[in-house]
Amino acid sequence: MDKQQDNPPAGGQQQIQVKIPDDVLKGIYANMVQIGHGPEEFILDFMNIFPPSGIISARVILSPGHMKRVVSAMQDNLKKYEEQFGTIKSVTGQVDSTISSSSDHKIGFDTALAK
């Protein structure tokens, strides 16, 4: 009887096939994230803020090592994005996330409160 061996692709890395359920595939909108940490994990709460209220739409819990790799990957992708599309304007302090309601009132929020 012939035995079939699993040969890893060139470079020695094994391919992993990942399935994504339809409800995850559509994505979740977030316009703010709050990050907390303890000795063993980082907690990222992605929020959809529409003042005067908001909702946490997703919570992601990462190990410190994985958080560091995610931050590195995000920095790399941000650099590539800005090389292709131009520099993203940084906003610090008071964020005027102006949203017009049906009565055309303008409202905003301060991200410093989320720290």
N, CA and C atoms as a LAMMPS dump frame, in Angstrom:
ITEM: TIMESTEP
0
ITEM: NUMBER OF ATOMS
345
ITEM: BOX BOUNDS ff ff ff
-5.0000000000000000e+02 5.0000000000000000e+02
-5.0000000000000000e+02 5.0000000000000000e+02
-5.0000000000000000e+02 5.0000000000000000e+02
ITEM: ATOMS id mol type element x y z
1 1 1 N 0.839 -1.17 0
2 1 2 C 0 0 0
3 1 3 C 0.89 1.241 0
4 2 1 N 0.647 2.171 -0.911
5 2 2 C 1.434 3.397 -0.995
6 2 3 C 0.981 4.388 0.065
7 3 1 N 1.968 4.997 0.689
8 3 2 C 1.669 6.048 1.658
9 3 3 C 1.966 7.391 1.005
10 4 1 N 1.04 8.312 1.134
11 4 2 C 1.218 9.641 0.573
12 4 3 C 1.773 10.555 1.665
13 5 1 N 2.893 11.212 1.372
14 5 2 C 3.499 12.105 2.35
15 5 3 C 3.049 13.524 2.092
16 6 1 N 2.879 14.252 3.201
17 6 2 C 2.566 15.679 3.092
18 6 3 C 3.878 16.429 2.959
19 7 1 N 4.14 16.919 1.778
20 7 2 C 5.355 17.691 1.548
21 7 3 C 5.03 19.166 1.677
22 8 1 N 5.72 19.863 2.601
23 8 2 C 5.459 21.3 2.714
24 8 3 C 5.921 22.021 1.47
25 9 1 N 5.265 23.121 1.121
26 9 2 C 5.672 23.895 -0.044
27 9 3 C 7.075 24.473 0.155
28 10 1 N 7.649 24.995 -0.923
29 10 2 C 8.987 25.597 -0.857
30 10 3 C 9.025 26.636 0.248
31 11 1 N 10.122 26.685 0.957
32 11 2 C 10.252 27.622 2.063
33 11 3 C 9.929 26.971 3.388
34 12 1 N 9.46 25.729 3.367
35 12 2 C 9.214 24.987 4.588
36 12 3 C 7.946 25.348 5.332
37 13 1 N 7.089 26.183 4.777
38 13 2 C 5.857 26.559 5.468
39 13 3 C 4.705 25.682 5.002
40 14 1 N 3.906 25.26 5.952
41 14 2 C 2.743 24.452 5.637
42 14 3 C 1.584 25.368 5.264
43 15 1 N 0.852 25.003 4.234
44 15 2 C -0.324 25.776 3.845
45 15 3 C -1.484 25.394 4.743
46 16 1 N -2.203 26.384 5.193
47 16 2 C -3.384 26.17 6.026
48 16 3 C -4.577 26.747 5.285
49 17 1 N -5.589 25.921 5.101
50 17 2 C -6.8 26.396 4.454
51 17 3 C -7.753 26.879 5.532
52 18 1 N -8.146 28.137 5.422
53 18 2 C -9.012 28.769 6.409
54 18 3 C -10.379 28.993 5.785
55 19 1 N -11.413 28.59 6.496
56 19 2 C -12.786 28.819 6.047
57 19 3 C -13.331 30.014 6.813
58 20 1 N -14.119 30.829 6.132
59 20 2 C -14.716 31.996 6.767
60 20 3 C -16.227 31.933 6.594
61 21 1 N -16.954 31.897 7.708
62 21 2 C -18.422 31.857 7.615
63 21 3 C -18.966 33.141 6.985
64 22 1 N -20.104 33.037 6.337
65 22 2 C -20.706 34.186 5.655
66 22 3 C -20.926 35.371 6.589
67 23 1 N -21.346 35.116 7.834
68 23 2 C -21.625 36.23 8.737
69 23 3 C -20.34 36.953 9.148
70 24 1 N -19.196 36.282 9.093
71 24 2 C -17.917 36.923 9.389
72 24 3 C -17.373 37.591 8.12
73 25 1 N -17.606 36.991 6.985
74 25 2 C -17.116 37.498 5.706
75 25 3 C -17.613 38.91 5.41
76 26 1 N -18.818 39.23 5.816
77 26 2 C -19.374 40.555 5.521
78 26 3 C -18.671 41.661 6.284
79 27 1 N -17.982 41.334 7.388
80 27 2 C -17.256 42.335 8.156
81 27 3 C -18.159 43.075 9.122
82 28 1 N -17.524 43.818 10.015
83 28 2 C -18.247 44.619 10.993
84 28 3 C -17.624 46.007 10.981
85 29 1 N -18.453 47.033 10.92
86 29 2 C -17.971 48.406 10.894
87 29 3 C -17.585 48.858 12.301
88 30 1 N -16.462 49.558 12.409
89 30 2 C -16.053 50.17 13.666
90 30 3 C -15.417 51.519 13.344
91 31 1 N -15.784 52.537 14.113
92 31 2 C -15.166 53.846 13.923
93 31 3 C -14.338 54.257 15.132
94 32 1 N -14.133 53.31 16.062
95 32 2 C -13.298 53.566 17.225
96 32 3 C -12.863 52.228 17.811
97 33 1 N -11.681 52.22 18.437
98 33 2 C -11.232 51.022 19.132
99 33 3 C -10.651 51.445 20.472
100 34 1 N -10.948 50.668 21.481
101 34 2 C -10.385 50.879 22.805
102 34 3 C -9.544 49.653 23.125
103 35 1 N -8.31 49.887 23.585
104 35 2 C -7.383 48.788 23.83
105 35 3 C -7.027 48.741 25.309
106 36 1 N -7.155 47.566 25.886
107 36 2 C -6.751 47.342 27.266
108 36 3 C -5.818 46.154 27.319
109 37 1 N -5.104 46.002 28.427
110 37 2 C -4.194 44.87 28.523
111 37 3 C -3.975 44.473 29.975
112 38 1 N -3.63 43.215 30.126
113 38 2 C -3.197 42.647 31.388
114 38 3 C -1.876 41.956 31.12
115 39 1 N -1.354 41.232 32.087
116 39 2 C -0.054 40.59 31.884
117 39 3 C -0.057 39.515 30.788
118 40 1 N -1.192 38.913 30.514
119 40 2 C -1.246 37.777 29.582
120 40 3 C -1.971 38.052 28.276
121 41 1 N -2.615 39.225 28.127
122 41 2 C -3.426 39.436 26.925
123 41 3 C -3.687 40.91 26.677
124 42 1 N -3.993 41.198 25.422
125 42 2 C -4.494 42.506 25.007
126 42 3 C -5.949 42.309 24.606
127 43 1 N -6.788 43.269 24.95
128 43 2 C -8.204 43.21 24.593
129 43 3 C -8.508 44.421 23.725
130 44 1 N -8.98 44.175 22.509
131 44 2 C -9.348 45.235 21.579
132 44 3 C -10.866 45.234 21.446
133 45 1 N -11.497 46.304 21.891
134 45 2 C -12.937 46.471 21.747
135 45 3 C -13.19 47.425 20.587
136 46 1 N -13.715 46.886 19.49
137 46 2 C -14.059 47.692 18.325
138 46 3 C -15.484 48.198 18.511
139 47 1 N -15.648 49.501 18.341
140 47 2 C -16.939 50.126 18.628
141 47 3 C -17.497 50.844 17.417
142 48 1 N -18.791 50.937 17.392
143 48 2 C -19.507 51.761 16.438
144 48 3 C -20.151 52.861 17.276
145 49 1 N -19.558 54.05 17.215
146 49 2 C -20.017 55.177 18.011
147 49 3 C -20.88 56.072 17.137
148 50 1 N -22.075 56.312 17.586
149 50 2 C -22.983 57.271 16.966
150 50 3 C -23.592 58.054 18.114
151 51 1 N -22.909 59.163 18.507
152 51 2 C -23.34 59.898 19.697
153 51 3 C -24.823 60.222 19.661
154 52 1 N -25.483 60.136 20.764
155 52 2 C -24.945 60.063 22.117
156 52 3 C -24.712 58.638 22.62
157 53 1 N -24.71 57.651 21.75
158 53 2 C -24.521 56.282 22.225
159 53 3 C -23.571 55.538 21.295
160 54 1 N -23.294 54.314 21.659
161 54 2 C -22.43 53.48 20.842
162 54 3 C -22.581 52.037 21.275
163 55 1 N -21.948 51.14 20.525
164 55 2 C -22.023 49.726 20.832
165 55 3 C -20.684 49.075 20.492
166 56 1 N -20.265 48.133 21.322
167 56 2 C -19.085 47.342 20.979
168 56 3 C -19.537 46.308 19.964
169 57 1 N -18.957 46.372 18.772
170 57 2 C -19.383 45.474 17.709
171 57 3 C -18.516 44.223 17.624
172 58 1 N -17.313 44.272 18.205
173 58 2 C -16.445 43.089 18.213
174 58 3 C -15.405 43.243 19.316
175 59 1 N -15.044 42.139 19.938
176 59 2 C -13.967 42.106 20.925
177 59 3 C -12.968 41.059 20.465
178 60 1 N -11.699 41.466 20.38
179 60 2 C -10.629 40.564 19.966
180 60 3 C -9.613 40.498 21.104
181 61 1 N -9.276 39.29 21.513
182 61 2 C -8.325 39.078 22.598
183 61 3 C -7.076 38.426 22.009
184 62 1 N -5.913 39.063 22.242
185 62 2 C -4.651 38.617 21.651
186 62 3 C -3.593 38.409 22.72
187 63 1 N -2.706 37.459 22.475
188 63 2 C -1.536 37.292 23.34
189 63 3 C -0.593 38.46 23.071
190 64 1 N 0.284 38.792 24.02
191 64 2 C 1.239 39.889 23.787
192 64 3 C 2.106 39.682 22.537
193 65 1 N 2.578 38.457 22.318
194 65 2 C 3.397 38.187 21.135
195 65 3 C 2.629 38.415 19.844
196 66 1 N 1.384 37.967 19.817
197 66 2 C 0.582 38.147 18.612
198 66 3 C 0.231 39.62 18.417
199 67 1 N -0.035 40.336 19.504
200 67 2 C -0.323 41.766 19.408
201 67 3 C 0.851 42.486 18.759
202 68 1 N 2.07 42.135 19.159
203 68 2 C 3.257 42.775 18.591
204 68 3 C 3.346 42.503 17.095
205 69 1 N 3.036 41.274 16.663
206 69 2 C 3.06 40.938 15.234
207 69 3 C 1.951 41.672 14.482
208 70 1 N 0.791 41.826 15.097
209 70 2 C -0.315 42.558 14.464
210 70 3 C 0.074 44.023 14.281
211 71 1 N 0.644 44.639 15.311
212 71 2 C 1.067 46.039 15.216
213 71 3 C 2.096 46.196 14.108
214 72 1 N 3.055 45.295 14.022
215 72 2 C 4.071 45.353 12.969
216 72 3 C 3.43 45.232 11.584
217 73 1 N 2.501 44.307 11.431
218 73 2 C 1.816 44.128 10.143
219 73 3 C 0.981 45.356 9.789
220 74 1 N 0.349 45.962 10.799
221 74 2 C -0.453 47.169 10.543
222 74 3 C 0.441 48.334 10.119
223 75 1 N 1.605 48.484 10.783
224 75 2 C 2.538 49.547 10.403
225 75 3 C 3.027 49.345 8.974
226 76 1 N 3.343 48.104 8.61
227 76 2 C 3.804 47.797 7.26
228 76 3 C 2.711 48.111 6.235
229 77 1 N 1.48 47.714 6.526
230 77 2 C 0.385 47.97 5.59
231 77 3 C 0.044 49.451 5.505
232 78 1 N 0.145 50.169 6.604
233 78 2 C -0.109 51.607 6.59
234 78 3 C 0.929 52.321 5.723
235 79 1 N 2.18 51.906 5.84
236 79 2 C 3.243 52.475 5.012
237 79 3 C 2.954 52.233 3.533
238 80 1 N 2.584 51.003 3.186
239 80 2 C 2.271 50.673 1.786
240 80 3 C 1.062 51.456 1.289
241 81 1 N 0.054 51.612 2.153
242 81 2 C -1.148 52.373 1.793
243 81 3 C -0.771 53.818 1.461
244 82 1 N 0.036 54.443 2.351
245 82 2 C 0.402 55.842 2.136
246 82 3 C 1.308 56.017 0.926
247 83 1 N 2.124 55.034 0.616
248 83 2 C 2.939 55.098 -0.597
249 83 3 C 2.052 55.08 -1.839
250 84 1 N 0.952 54.347 -1.764
251 84 2 C 0.062 54.23 -2.922
252 84 3 C -0.952 55.366 -3.001
253 85 1 N -1.51 55.786 -1.858
254 85 2 C -2.623 56.73 -1.872
255 85 3 C -2.305 58.095 -1.265
256 86 1 N -1.127 58.256 -0.682
257 86 2 C -0.77 59.531 -0.063
258 86 3 C -0.914 59.463 1.448
259 87 1 N -0.315 60.448 2.093
260 87 2 C -0.281 60.498 3.549
261 87 3 C -1.67 60.708 4.135
262 88 1 N -1.954 59.96 5.178
263 88 2 C -3.21 60.111 5.905
264 88 3 C -2.997 61.203 6.943
265 89 1 N -3.907 62.169 7.003
266 89 2 C -3.803 63.243 7.988
267 89 3 C -4.042 62.676 9.377
268 90 1 N -3.129 62.997 10.297
269 90 2 C -3.279 62.568 11.687
270 90 3 C -4.097 63.591 12.446
271 91 1 N -4.971 63.098 13.311
272 91 2 C -5.787 63.965 14.149
273 91 3 C -5.481 63.604 15.59
274 92 1 N -5.156 64.588 16.4
275 92 2 C -4.889 64.348 17.813
276 92 3 C -5.798 65.225 18.656
277 93 1 N -5.954 64.821 19.932
278 93 2 C -6.773 65.615 20.843
279 93 3 C -8.247 65.504 20.505
280 94 1 N -8.91 66.646 20.405
281 94 2 C -10.35 66.689 20.132
282 94 3 C -10.627 66.201 18.72
283 95 1 N -11.413 65.175 18.612
284 95 2 C -11.801 64.642 17.316
285 95 3 C -13.209 65.112 17.024
286 96 1 N -13.37 65.823 15.931
287 96 2 C -14.692 66.286 15.549
288 96 3 C -15.264 65.296 14.553
289 97 1 N -15.826 64.225 15.094
290 97 2 C -16.457 63.229 14.243
291 97 3 C -17.875 63.695 13.983
292 98 1 N -17.999 64.68 13.134
293 98 2 C -19.279 65.333 12.913
294 98 3 C -20.208 64.429 12.119
295 99 1 N -21.369 64.23 12.687
296 99 2 C -22.391 63.409 12.054
297 99 3 C -23.663 64.228 12.011
298 100 1 N -24.257 64.317 10.855
299 100 2 C -25.506 65.062 10.752
300 100 3 C -26.677 64.14 11.034
301 101 1 N -27.497 64.544 11.972
302 101 2 C -28.706 63.775 12.256
303 101 3 C -29.808 64.254 11.334
304 102 1 N -30.962 63.64 11.457
305 102 2 C -32.07 64.008 10.577
306 102 3 C -32.479 65.463 10.771
307 103 1 N -32.239 66.017 11.971
308 103 2 C -32.586 67.422 12.205
309 103 3 C -31.397 68.334 11.901
310 104 1 N -30.333 67.769 11.289
311 104 2 C -29.161 68.508 10.842
312 104 3 C -28.368 69.14 11.973
313 105 1 N -28.444 68.573 13.19
314 105 2 C -27.594 69.018 14.29
315 105 3 C -26.253 68.31 14.145
316 106 1 N -25.179 68.992 14.52
317 106 2 C -23.86 68.384 14.427
318 106 3 C -23.395 67.995 15.819
319 107 1 N -22.864 66.783 15.927
320 107 2 C -22.395 66.272 17.198
321 107 3 C -21.022 65.667 17.014
322 108 1 N -20.254 65.522 18.088
323 108 2 C -18.933 64.941 17.987
324 108 3 C -18.557 64.288 19.296
325 109 1 N -17.352 63.7 19.356
326 109 2 C -16.899 63.063 20.581
327 109 3 C -15.4 63.237 20.709
328 110 1 N -14.897 63.096 21.914
329 110 2 C -13.48 63.252 22.215
330 110 3 C -12.896 61.89 22.505
331 111 1 N -11.942 61.444 21.684
332 111 2 C -11.359 60.111 21.886
333 111 3 C -10.535 60.044 23.151
334 112 1 N -10.154 61.176 23.734
335 112 2 C -9.378 61.166 24.97
336 112 3 C -10.177 60.529 26.096
337 113 1 N -11.488 60.537 26.009
338 113 2 C -12.334 59.929 27.038
339 113 3 C -12.228 58.422 27.025
340 114 1 N -11.797 57.85 25.897
341 114 2 C -11.747 56.391 25.758
342 114 3 C -10.481 55.796 26.348
343 115 1 N -9.563 56.615 26.836
344 115 2 C -8.294 56.092 27.358
345 115 3 C -8.467 55.478 28.716
